Amino acid sequence: FGSRRVRRARALIIRSFPGLFRGPQPMSTPAARSLFAAALALAVVNVGGLDGVCPDAVPVTCTDPLSSEERLAVLTDPSVYDRSLRPACGNATHEGPTVVEVQFELSQINDIDHKLGVVEVNGIFTTFWKDRRLAYTTDGGCTDKWNLDEAAAKLIWQPDIYVDNLVQQKRADIKGFACQISPDGSVKRSVLMLIAVQLADVQLGDVPYDSHLAKIVVASYSQTNDKLRVVARGGEVGFEGKSGVGLVSRPISSPSWDYAANDKDAATKGFQTPGSMDVLFKGSWDYVTMQFEYTRKPKYFIDQIVVPSILFILVCNLQFYIPPGAAPARAFLAVIPVLIMRLLSQSVYRSLPEGSQQMWIADWVMTSMCLCLCAVFEFGLVQYFHYQEIRRQERNAT
């Protein structure tokens, strides 16, 4: 055997079977020497692929109770495991891309601000991949899964997934991080985070009957898709379009927004939506979109904008039934509704952007104000002709 393989195999055996090398005279019995020779030969064969581009899994049997830290130290030995090298693909070489699945578990929608064009959500962002170099057996009392904290997880390779439309991100403390490794080398990394993402192409023309899509777009920061493919959980690798499950929500409700467009039982059972994958930059980068739809509940705008505007239009029209001689009363009923309409118009744009796009609710208030202005003009004409009639009567009397 090559000396490099023997050194690596010997280091692996010493870490895996510390009992053989304890005491004043380790390896003193023929049985122990025979066991070591057999284990060394087997380990050399198993670690042979480490000299190539794609090492296979090296299962480690727990012959005595090892902590997760000790077991991780065995498998991430720098002489065996290179965390800067991405995991092998399915064909056991690094010539193909590593597949990373992503999913966002939505726990709470903190704020939807169309004025700034952002939505703030709280949830768990999870990435899934397989690193066969971390595979292990469950014989001898090993646990079925490893649970690593953030510090221990830095010893293994992790994908550089980032949120492309991120505005602001707040991370929880170290308790908001979890990394779990299964016996077959499957890795699940979960991060609890509070993020604000940019809303794209917000159409407010139908306010207060508008619907929108909130999107969380993720991609690899440095790896093109010939090295790393990003896909929604359970999605089809390389398929442009919707596949897999990109977003999962807990039961969620809001006094201002309705999420029944995603699932009619969203308020009681939650919902899930598929992920959507796009290949950008001349087909070299995977971008996965996780999204949910929300619809505005119109009651606030109906009660606070539409109904008051109708009532004040009726108030404005009451002046038509007041004698022209009662000018102060007619002036009050004509002018005050115009001022009220102006205040209603300002309240509409308190939570909506002052843009140039047309909105149904803004057009409604503007139309209502124009009707009130027509009543003001009518008041002016009536007062003019009333004044002319008084002067004519005075001339006739003289």
Secondary structure, DSSP 8 states (H G I E B T S, - for coil): --HHHHHHHHHHHHHH-GGGG-SSSTT-SHHHHHHHHHHHHHHHHHGGGGGSSS--------SS---HHHHHHHHT-TTT--TTS----TTSSTTS-EEEEEEEEEEEEEEEETTTTEEEEEEEEEEEEE-GGG----GGG--SSEEE-HHHHTTS----EEETTEEEEEE--GGGEEEEE-TTSEEEEEEEEEEEEE--S---TTTTS-EEEEEEEEEESS--TTTEEEEEBT--TT--EEEEEEEEE-S---SSEE-TTT-TTHHHH-EEEEEEEEEETTTTEEEEEEEEEEEE-THHHIIIIIHHHHHHHHHHHGGGGS-TT-HHHHHHHHHHHHHHHHHHHHHHTTSS---SS--HHHHHHHHHHHHHHHHHHHHHHHHHHHHHHHHHHHHHH-
